[in-house]
Amino acid sequence: MYRRIRAAREGLGYTREQFAEKLDVSVSYLAELERGRTGISVKMLIKVCDVLGLSADYVLFGEERSADALLLDRLHRIDDRYLPLLEAVISQLLALSGPGGGTE
């Protein structure tokens, strides 16, 4: 679990300091967490998953998720005020894809 958290943090380009700030924890706590020397509360697990865009299943058990599931998770994190813009962009991209909206 701890290696997955660290790998995801590094994959997103967050330094330990930046990630600790986003989680509102100390850098030393985060370092201990990533080394597996301290436990994680449910509340902290939720924060970690939210910031990293990961599912708790993946963090806890290492179960890989499909690209579609990962994209869907990211879409769910978009602020509601941007959804009309997102829908317009998707509609335009589908129109550019031609008949069937790129489902061929």
Stockholm file with secondary structure:
# STOCKHOLM 1.0

chainA/1-104         MYRRIRAAREGLGYTREQFAEKLDVSVSYLAELERGRTGISVKMLIKVCDVLGLSADYVLFGEERSADALLLDRLHRIDDRYLPLLEAVISQLLALSGPGGGTE
#=GR chainA/1-104 SS CHHHHHHHHHHTTCCHHHHHHHHTCCHHHHHHHHTTSSCCCHHHHHHHHHHHTCCHHHHHHCCCCCHHHHHHHHHHTSCGGGHHHHHHHHHHHHHHTCGGGGCC
#=GC SS_cons         CHHHHHHHHHHTTCCHHHHHHHHTCCHHHHHHHHTTSSCCCHHHHHHHHHHHTCCHHHHHHCCCCCHHHHHHHHHHTSCGGGHHHHHHHHHHHHHHTCGGGGCC
//
